[in-house]
Amino acid sequence: MQKKIVTFVNFSDEDFTYTWDGHPMSFKAKEAKEIEEYLAIHFAKHLVNREMNKRNLRTDHFSRQEFIEKCFVIEDEITEELKSEKKVGCDDCGSKGYRHKKDCPTIGDSLEQDMTEEFADLSE
């Protein structure tokens, strides 16, 4: 049976270290790591306990589930995040994103500006 891998997130503003079977595992603040699901559940429990205690909330407070959900990245969230980061195509010339067309105003303006900045000391 293959172990299920999930993305565990240390959603807090400080590093988090906890152990499994005597072996410590550390997560930097805001770091996301792919780990086995059973480990993620274990670490989520203890991270949530720490964060709830810092806020003077009982660990059985009704908001616990909201904290737990912050510990895991859902596949749809990853997909949407990747889509929003990747811009495909050019609005000015209609290229599909590999290369601008020859007379694209976007590349013409940026190329001219880059060359002006790069060789500014030559015109003095």
Secondary structure, DSSP 8 states (H G I E B T S, - for coil): ----EEEEE--SSS-EEEEETTEEEEE-TT-EEEEEHHHHHHHHHHHHHHHHHHTT--TTSTTHHHHHHHTB--HHHHHHHHHHH---S-TTT---SSS--TT-HHHHHHHHHHHHHHTGGGG-
